[in-house]
Amino acid sequence: MWNYLEDASNYQGHADKILIPQTEAELVGILAEAQAGGIAVTIAGGGSGLTGGRVPEGGWCVSLEKFNKIEIHDGFAVCGAGAILGDLHAAAKRSGQFYPPDPTETMAAIGGTISCNACGSRSFMYGATRRWIRRLRFALMDGRVLDVRRGDKIDFEVIPVHRPASTKHSAGYPLAAGMEWIDLISGSEGTLAVVIEAELELQPVPKEMLNGIVFFSSDADSLRAVEAWRSIPGLRMLEWADEPSLGLIREKYTDLPKAAVACVIVEQLVEDESAVDDWVERLEEQNAMADESWFGSSEADRERFRAFRHALPERVIQLVRQLGFSKLGSDFSVPVEKNREMLDFYRDQIAKRFPAPFAIFGHIGDAHVHVNLFPSSEETGVEGKKLMDDFARKSVELGGTIAAEHGLGKRKRHFLPFLYSEAEIEAMKAVKRHLDPKWLLGRGNLFPMSPEHPGA
Ligand SMILES: Cc1cc2nc3c(=O)[nH]c(=O)nc-3n(C[C@H](O)[C@H](O)[C@H](O)COP(=O)(O)OP(=O)(O)OC[C@H]3O[C@@H](n4cnc5c(N)ncnc54)[C@H](O)[C@@H]3O)c2cc1C
């Protein structure tokens, strides 16, 4: 979908060679040659990343697109790193199963989602990608190919780092005493290993589900509803979009109620039809636009609502390309009890400092909304970047993270010291040096680098 020298955030790079190995032996050969020649290697997945992680800044770009095997078994799938997420979803569905992590962008490759530890809207119930990996096969820069299962511990010592109190977090290496290989490699953003293949857990497709897009004519009511609905049993999605977000897709969705200034998107596992009556009550209690809200329980409804939700980030990316700026989007998540405080901070700062369009939507169930800023000039572009830095600091101050699901890549690596102490970053660099002493893999991701001393 995106070419090898950019990603969905519009971050641009360059490479001396683009290599597309057909086999594992060929991949290992490429890594050995790079190791011998001191050549940086950046791994390309589907290109839907939002942090510049897959964008090379010199050296070789290696795409795993030929590693596209998908085997479906009872309870699990075996996928090559280049298998496309949408193909996995479709194949799992044909077997009456589903793969829980759903970072909505179906063109992502499995290797990319593992390397970012991607989440998405259903992560409200199912958590991040890491949790669904049962076995992982990956290549290291020292020539080894490891095939590890859940439970297999790393074979070297690490210094533990702290974890923020948000429910979602994917920034830096989650170092812990006695940690497992899968937890280290997943989320490492292509800096420690090249993911080759994974065995991923599948779940049976739930029998009954109810989906809804609930519209509100009051922003405050929509946010009160979020807090009231967070603990509803069986809820596997709790998403939210503000008025500017709805404005982005009104042209596409002409049936979107005119008076709506916010919406809450829900998906719930249900036992029977009585669940509908519960929602009728809830909508009334929360002063929602009951008659104009959309509910459905069929596969087609689910797909329609999924497309509606996905239209938001898609439109943002389209707009960013039109404007010609790099994407200015946040990925911060705070402890759920701090959700309102963080949102108020975003809005207050935008009102004071950013005289250009913006839109806020996303995974509010995990206190993880994406703030999207659309600069209209160089000045607003500069201010937008400063705002993002201040949002990152505020997230940390509230006990949250600097990246919940997209990682840091190159565009957001300067956030790392906002969350971690120097000693913690040094502990991560020690792991990097241990597995990739010449600092060749995913160079520039997570840690800034200079040609003389890449890991400095
Ligand atoms: C419209 C849209 C909506 C999105 N919504 C969500 C969302 O809701 N939740 C979410 O989590 N993300 C979301 N994303 C972001 C994106 O889909 C994820 O980050 C995805 O995990 C990236 O996968 P990819 O294959 O496209 O990776 P790429 O962009 O190709 O690469 C991402 C990183 O992974 C590394 N990598 C890729 N393959 C390998 C490999 N085999 N071995 C080692 N490293 C590798 C790359 O070097 C890079 O650092 C969205 C993106 C778009 C465009």
The ligand as an SDF file (V2000), in Angstrom:
LIG
                    3D

 53 58  0  0  0  0  0  0  0  0999 V2000
   -5.7420    4.0890    9.1540 C   0  0  0  0  0  0  0  0  0  0  0  0
   -4.8710    3.4740   10.2130 C   0  0  0  0  0  0  0  0  0  0  0  0
   -5.4220    3.0790   11.4330 C   0  0  0  0  0  0  0  0  0  0  0  0
   -4.6260    2.4970   12.4120 C   0  0  0  0  0  0  0  0  0  0  0  0
   -5.1920    2.1030   13.5950 N   0  0  0  0  0  0  0  0  0  0  0  0
   -4.4330    1.4880   14.5250 C   0  0  0  0  0  0  0  0  0  0  0  0
   -5.0160    1.0200   15.7460 C   0  0  0  0  0  0  0  0  0  0  0  0
   -6.2040    1.2010   16.0040 O   0  0  0  0  0  0  0  0  0  0  0  0
   -4.1980    0.3960   16.6230 N   0  0  0  0  0  0  0  0  0  0  0  0
   -2.8700    0.1890   16.3920 C   0  0  0  0  0  0  0  0  0  0  0  0
   -2.1830   -0.4040   17.2130 O   0  0  0  0  0  0  0  0  0  0  0  0
   -2.2890    0.6440   15.2550 N   0  0  0  0  0  0  0  0  0  0  0  0
   -3.0350    1.2700   14.3280 C   0  0  0  0  0  0  0  0  0  0  0  0
   -2.4560    1.7300   13.1730 N   0  0  0  0  0  0  0  0  0  0  0  0
   -0.9900    1.6200   13.0140 C   0  0  0  0  0  0  0  0  0  0  0  0
   -0.4920    0.3790   12.2790 C   0  0  0  0  0  0  0  0  0  0  0  0
   -1.4750   -0.2890   11.5730 O   0  0  0  0  0  0  0  0  0  0  0  0
    0.2210   -0.5220   13.2350 C   0  0  0  0  0  0  0  0  0  0  0  0
    1.3130    0.1450   13.8240 O   0  0  0  0  0  0  0  0  0  0  0  0
    0.7590   -1.8070   12.5880 C   0  0  0  0  0  0  0  0  0  0  0  0
    1.1120   -2.6300   13.6620 O   0  0  0  0  0  0  0  0  0  0  0  0
    1.9810   -1.6460   11.6890 C   0  0  0  0  0  0  0  0  0  0  0  0
    2.1590   -2.8290   10.9260 O   0  0  0  0  0  0  0  0  0  0  0  0
    2.8710   -2.7780    9.4860 P   0  0  0  0  0  0  0  0  0  0  0  0
    3.0510   -4.1660    9.0060 O   0  0  0  0  0  0  0  0  0  0  0  0
    2.1550   -1.8710    8.5880 O   0  0  0  0  0  0  0  0  0  0  0  0
    4.2790   -2.2210    9.9330 O   0  0  0  0  0  0  0  0  0  0  0  0
    5.3110   -1.2250    9.2450 P   0  0  0  0  0  0  0  0  0  0  0  0
    4.7860    0.1470    9.2300 O   0  0  0  0  0  0  0  0  0  0  0  0
    5.8010   -1.7740    7.9650 O   0  0  0  0  0  0  0  0  0  0  0  0
    6.4580   -1.3380   10.3580 O   0  0  0  0  0  0  0  0  0  0  0  0
    6.2440   -0.9700   11.6820 C   0  0  0  0  0  0  0  0  0  0  0  0
    7.4650   -1.3320   12.5230 C   0  0  0  0  0  0  0  0  0  0  0  0
    7.5940   -2.7410   12.6110 O   0  0  0  0  0  0  0  0  0  0  0  0
    8.8800   -3.1490   12.1370 C   0  0  0  0  0  0  0  0  0  0  0  0
    8.7040   -4.4460   11.4610 N   0  0  0  0  0  0  0  0  0  0  0  0
    7.8300   -4.7250   10.4760 C   0  0  0  0  0  0  0  0  0  0  0  0
    7.9220   -6.0260   10.1540 N   0  0  0  0  0  0  0  0  0  0  0  0
    8.8810   -6.5620   10.9410 C   0  0  0  0  0  0  0  0  0  0  0  0
    9.4650   -7.8640   11.0770 C   0  0  0  0  0  0  0  0  0  0  0  0
    9.0670   -8.8940   10.3310 N   0  0  0  0  0  0  0  0  0  0  0  0
   10.4390   -8.0360   11.9950 N   0  0  0  0  0  0  0  0  0  0  0  0
   10.8800   -7.0060   12.7700 C   0  0  0  0  0  0  0  0  0  0  0  0
   10.3730   -5.7740   12.6740 N   0  0  0  0  0  0  0  0  0  0  0  0
    9.3940   -5.5330   11.7750 C   0  0  0  0  0  0  0  0  0  0  0  0
    9.3300   -2.0310   11.2130 C   0  0  0  0  0  0  0  0  0  0  0  0
   10.7460   -2.0110   11.0770 O   0  0  0  0  0  0  0  0  0  0  0  0
    8.7690   -0.8260   11.9340 C   0  0  0  0  0  0  0  0  0  0  0  0
    9.6220   -0.4370   12.9810 O   0  0  0  0  0  0  0  0  0  0  0  0
   -3.2380    2.3140   12.1780 C   0  0  0  0  0  0  0  0  0  0  0  0
   -2.6790    2.7170   10.9630 C   0  0  0  0  0  0  0  0  0  0  0  0
   -3.4810    3.2800    9.9820 C   0  0  0  0  0  0  0  0  0  0  0  0
   -2.8570    3.6690    8.6830 C   0  0  0  0  0  0  0  0  0  0  0  0
  1  2  1  0
  2  3  1  0
  2 52  2  0
  3  4  2  0
  4  5  1  0
  4 50  1  0
  5  6  2  0
  6  7  1  0
  6 13  1  0
  7  8  2  0
  7  9  1  0
  9 10  1  0
 10 11  2  0
 10 12  1  0
 12 13  2  0
 13 14  1  0
 14 15  1  0
 14 50  1  0
 15 16  1  0
 16 17  1  0
 16 18  1  0
 18 19  1  0
 18 20  1  0
 20 21  1  0
 20 22  1  0
 22 23  1  0
 23 24  1  0
 24 25  2  0
 24 26  1  0
 24 27  1  0
 27 28  1  0
 28 29  2  0
 28 30  1  0
 28 31  1  0
 31 32  1  0
 32 33  1  0
 33 34  1  0
 33 48  1  0
 34 35  1  0
 35 36  1  0
 35 46  1  0
 36 37  1  0
 36 45  1  0
 37 38  2  0
 38 39  1  0
 39 40  1  0
 39 45  2  0
 40 41  1  0
 40 42  2  0
 42 43  1  0
 43 44  2  0
 44 45  1  0
 46 47  1  0
 46 48  1  0
 48 49  1  0
 50 51  2  0
 51 52  1  0
 52 53  1  0
M  END
$$$$
